[in-house]
Amino acid sequence: MLIDSYNRVVDYIRISVTERCNFRCQYCMPEKPFSWVPKENLLTFEELFMFIKVTIDEGVKKIRITGGEPLLREDLDVFIKMIYDYAPEIDLAMTTNAYLLKSTAQKLKDAGLKRLNVSIDTLKPDVAQKIAQKDVLANVLEGVEEALAVGLKVKVNMVPMHNMNADEIVDVLEYCKARDMTVRFIEYMENRYASKEISRVPSSELLATLAQHYDFVEEGYDGASPSRYYRMSDGYKFGIIEPYGDDFCKQCNRIRLTAEGQLIPCLYFDEALSIGKAIKEGNIAGAAEVLREVVKNKPEKNRWGGEDGEVSSRAFYETGG
């Protein structure tokens, strides 16, 4: 079992299989050129799997595949099947923008993937094009419908932003509710790569907007999830993720691995240790030692917000958000 110095059990790893993305979203990397890390710098799926087996043996129970956009990496379903075959009880999920999902949903399901998180920030094609800087909405919605059809569970993430999509909060909730998908509203997380024009919709404002349309009660956190949940009078639940809130880090149970082998203890922090050299040399014991060291040094909380708060220099497209 992996336990950090604040007595939190770390049983969740997020694996970024690529930093490449086919969107250029305003809140992530709107000005980054369409370039990528050379393939030879990335860990192969076989090398990633060598390390994943170590984490599972050490007590990891949940794995999420992320990017960039993970579906841009060829043969992703093969990697997913490696993990599933080794530990079919693992909660195996993926975060995707869903643009390529329609043609891959069945393969992912057959490989052992159980759940998806999909970003839907708007239901208006022109707004989607403004946010992603690409005509994406039709493909995204078709991908979601296909995922549901093949039996994958889907959660939706929305980042409300003033002067962009804040007027669609209710519309996106109703879209998700009609399909029995949980929606989670995520407060925009400041970072140096995002557009300077973005204005965050705080949770208090978001709740006030929803209260004009629905009756709901707070149910609190669901386990170690960073999302605070609310139940509406008809039983539907939605969540809000507040990265600047005092409770955001208290139950954190996760670490992150980049495609190049950097093992990161916190979404915010730049500090990381590499398992790349050990894995490429077949030094499983060495990789396990790096894992234990990263967990031991996991910080109590991020540095967002407050008087000493900082804007993160972490490129979220490298760590999967």
N, C-alpha and C positions, 0 to 999 in steps of 0.2 A: 504494500500500500504506500502511495506517495502522499506525504503530509508536509505542508510548508511550515515555516517558523511561526505562523500565526494560527496553527492547529487546524488549517483548512485542508480537507482531503481533496487532492487534485486527481480527478478521474476522467478528465475530458481533454482531448487534444484536437485542435483545428489544424488541418494540413492544407497549406496552399500549394497546389500542384503546378501553378504558373502565375506569373504576375501579369501576363498578357490579358487584355480585355478588348472586346469589340465595341464597347461603349466608351464615351468620354464624358461621364456624368459630372455635372457642375459641382457636386459635393465631394468628389473623389479625385479625379485627375483631368480636368477639362482641357489643359494645355499640353499634356504629355504627348510627344510624338508617338506614332504607331511603330514602336520598336520593341525589342524583347531581348532578354538575356540569352546568350548563345546556348544552344542545346547541350553542349558539352559541360556547361557550368551547372546544369541541373542534376539532381539525383534521379537516377532511373527509378521506375516503379519497383523494380526488384530491390534496389537499395533502400527506398522509402519503406518498403514492406519489411525489410530486415529490422529497421528501427521500430516500426509499428508493433511488431511482435514483442519487442522489449517492453514497450509501454503497456501493452495488454497484460503481459506477464507480471508487470509491476502494479497492476490494478486499474488501468484505464478501462472505463465501461462505455464511453461515448466518443465517437469519432465523427468529425464533420469535415467533408472535403470542400475546399474553398479555392479562390483564386486571388487576384484577377478573376477571369471567367473560366472555371474549371473545364467546361465542355470544349474549350479550345485545345485542350491537350488530348492528343490522339490515343485511342484505346483506353480511355478512362474506365470503362466498364470492366476491363481485364483487371485493373488495379483494385477496383471495388470487390470483384469476385475473390481475389487473393485474400483480402481482409475477411470477407464473409465466410470463406471456406475454413479459415483458421479459427474464427470465433463467431459463429452464427448468432450468438446471443448479444453481440455488441450492438448498441444503438447507432446505426450507421446512416448518416444524413449528409446532405449537400446543400450549399448555398449557390444559387445560380441566378443570372438575369433572365433566363428562360428563352432567350432568342433562338437557341439551337435545340431546345428541349423537345419539340414536336417529333423530330426524327430520332431522338435518342432515349425517350422516356421508357419504352418497352425494354430496351437493352439494359438500362440502369436498374429497372425493377427485377429483371431476370438475374442480374448479377448479384443482387442482395441488398440494394439500396432500399431504405425503409421510408425516408422522409425527405422533403425538400423545403427550403426557405427561398421564396422568390420575391424580388423587389418589384413592387408595382406602385409607383409614385403618382400616377395619374391614369385616368381613363380617356384622356383627350389626346388624339394623335399629335396635334401641333405642340402641346405642352410636353409630351414625351420626347418629341424631336428636339425641343429646346433644352430639356434636361440632359438627354443622352447624346445630343448633337448627332443624331442619326434617326431615320424613320424606323422605329422599332416596335411600336405598340401591337400591331396586328400579330407579328411573330410571337411576342411575349404571351399574349392572351391565348393564342392557339396552343402554345406550349403548355400552359397551365391546364387547359381543357384536356389535352392528351395525357398529362401526368395523372390527373384525376381519373380519367377513363381506364388507365392501366392499373389503378389501385395504389398509387403512391399518395401518402398523406402530404398535404401542402399547407404551409403557413406563409403569410404574406407580410412583408415589411414595407412600410411607407415612411419616408422622411418628409414631413410637412415643412414647407418653406414659404415665407411671406412673398407676395408678388409673383408667385410661381404656381403653387398647387394647394395652398392652404384652404382654398374654397372647395376642395374636393374631399375633405376628410370624411364627410358623411357618405358621399358617393362610393368611395373605396370601401368603407365599412359595409355598406349594403351589398356591394359586389361580392365581397368575401362571405358575408352572412348567407347569401343566397346559395352559395356553393359549400357551405359548412367548412369554411377555411377560417382559422383564427387570423386576425390582423393585429400586427404590433406596430404602433406608431413610435418611431425612433427620433428623438431630438437630434438635430444636426450636430455632429461632433466637429469642432473647429480643427482644421489642420492646414498646414502651409501649402498644400497642393490644390486646395479647393478654390472656387471662384470667390472673389472678395465681395461679390454682390449678394451673396446668400444671407438671408436673415432668418434666424432660428425661431420656430414657434415653440415657446416653452410649454411644458405639460399643463400648467395652470390654465393657459389660454385654450389649449386643445380640449381639456376637460370641460371648460365653460362652453365651448362650441357644441360638444356632444350632449351636454346637459340641456341644451335648447331643444333637442330632438328625442332624447331617451331618458328613462329612469335607470339608474345603475348604482351598484354598491361596490366598494373596494373589497377585494379578496386577498390582497397582498401578493407576496412572491410565491411562485410554485417551485419549491426546492431551491436549487442553486441558480435558477434562471435569473438573468438581470432584468426581466420584465415584471413589472407590477401589473396584476390583472384586475379587471373589473367585470362584474356580471350584470347583464341587463335584465330587465324584468321578465323577458321571455326566455332567459337562460343562456343567451349567447354571450360569449366572453371575448373581450379584446384586451390587449396589453399596451403598456407604455414603457419604453426604455429611456431612462434619464441618466445619461453618462455623467452629468454634473451633480447628480444627487448624492447625498451622504451615504446612502445604502448601496450604491452601485457596486462597490468593491467588496463589501463585507462577506459575501458568500461565494466569491469567485473561486471556481474549481477548475480553471482551464489554463493551458499553455498553448503556444502556437509554434508550428514548424513551417519554415519557408521552403520553397522548391529547391533552394540552394543549400539547405541543411542548417539554417540558423534557427536555433531553438529559443523562443522568446517567452519570457515569463508574464508579460503584461501587454495588452493592446497598445497602451500609450508608450511604454518605455522603449528607448533605443537600445538598452543593454541586451545582449544576447550572447549565447555560446554556440559554437558550431559542432554538430555531430558528423559533419561531412567527411572529414579526414578519417575518423575512426571507422565509419561505415564503409568507405571505399577500400579501407585496408582489411575489412572483415573483423575488426576489433569490436566485437559486441560488448565485451565488458567495459571497454573505454566509452562507448556510446551510452551505456547504462549509467556510468559514473557522471557523464555530462548531464544526463537527464536528472539525476538526483541532485546535482549541484544547482541546476536551474530552478528546480522546485524549492530547494532550501532557500535560495535567494529571491524568491518571488516577493515583490513588494506588497506592503499592506494595502496601498491604494495608489491610484493614478495621480497625476499632478494637474488635472483639469480643475478649473473653477477656483474660487477663493481669491484672496488678495495676491497670493503668490502663484496663481494659476498660470499655465503656459499654453501656447498653441502647439499641438503635437507636430513634431517633425517626422513622425512615422508615416510612411507611405502606406495607406490602408490597402492599396491594391497588391502590396507584397504579403500582407498578413491576413487578408480575407475579412477585415472588419470585425 
